[in-house]
Amino acid sequence: MKEFELIKQFFSKQSVSRKDVVLGIGDDCAVLAPIENQNIVVTTDTLVAGVHFPLDTNPKAIGHKAVAVNLSDIAAMGAKPSWISLAITVPEVDEAWLEAFSEGVFELCEFYNVQLIGGDTTQGPLSITITAQGLVPKNSHLSRSGAKAGDWLYVTGNLGDAALALQNILGKAEIDPEFTDKIRSKLDYPKPRVLGGQILREYATSAIDLSDGLIADLGHICQASNVGANVVLDAIPLSTIMRNSLLTEDAINLALSGGDDYELLFTVSEDNKVGMETAMSHAAIPVTCIGQLNASQTISTTLNNKPTPINTVGFEHFSE
């Protein structure tokens, strides 16, 4: 099977067909007709085998995650995902692998009404790059730079489960076999907070998705907004599996630095706290206040109301 046969068999059969796609897969470019008074947000993420996912990961999970991490970026901007382009490099044409991979891609795209509009296929070491685009009402997007001293710091969901799953795969942490599949799904099948991001557009002053770890991603908000923050370590939401698998200190450190959560970290002013919490509750999206911003331009942490220095950082490429 050659390149264009591969594209036709595995990537041209999507059920989603958006009205704003004038021309999709099969030409030199896609042609789109975005809605008036909407801004387009664009993001690109690459997943490399052995770096972003273990080599033996189910191909359906790889397809799902490749889309999910991009949609998580779209969510952090408060936007609604619309289109993706896919560039995939594979060592050989493995039809069973490609069938499962494309199933993972299309399953998530169908859920969010996202259309695959083009891309590229090449031969080489396994690597997946997706460019995702979304729509947001004009001049209403979220960013990292709107936070103010005094704003409250929140996260959605629980933190650290995906990192715990990876630690378990690497033989560095034990998990009760009864919960192995559940915790592994947090690593392989992250759920982007797309609806949550759109709700937060009305309330949040800044937002970012948690891909590299809480401390690293909070640092991006602090730097962009020229603020500092105090994080209350005992307020960080941890799952029961995390609490039962690790000592409290180890669980907190993993939640701070592990990454791969794809939850939203965001800031809210005092005036918007109640409204935000009510709106997110109505959407069944759990949120937890984990601290407050200040003017210090540094990140501090407390545990049991006492200053508690930490020695952990998030993931960063080329840091070693």
Sequence and secondary structure as in RCSB ss.txt:
>XXXX:A:sequence
MKEFELIKQFFSKQSVSRKDVVLGIGDDCAVLAPIENQNIVVTTDTLVAGVHFPLDTNPKAIGHKAVAVNLSDIA
AMGAKPSWISLAITVPEVDEAWLEAFSEGVFELCEFYNVQLIGGDTTQGPLSITITAQGLVPKNSHLSRSGAKAG
DWLYVTGNLGDAALALQNILGKAEIDPEFTDKIRSKLDYPKPRVLGGQILREYATSAIDLSDGLIADLGHICQAS
NVGANVVLDAIPLSTIMRNSLLTEDAINLALSGGDDYELLFTVSEDNKVGMETAMSHAAIPVTCIGQLNASQTIS
TTLNNKPTPINTVGFEHFSE
>XXXX:A:secstr
  HHHHHHHHHS  S   TTEEE TTSSS EE   TTEEEEEEEEEEEBTTTB TT  HHHHHHHHHHHHHHHHH
HTT EEEEEEEEEEESS  HHHHHHHHHHHHHHHHHHT EEEEEEEEESS EEEEEEEEEEETT    SS   TT
 EEEEES SSHHHHHHHHHTTSS   GGGHHHHHHHHHS    HHHHHHHTTTEEEEEE SS HHHHHHHHHHHH
T EEEEEGGGS   HHHHHHS HHHHHHHHHH      EEEEE GGGHHHHHHHHHHTT  EEEEEEEESSSSEE
EEETTEE         TT  
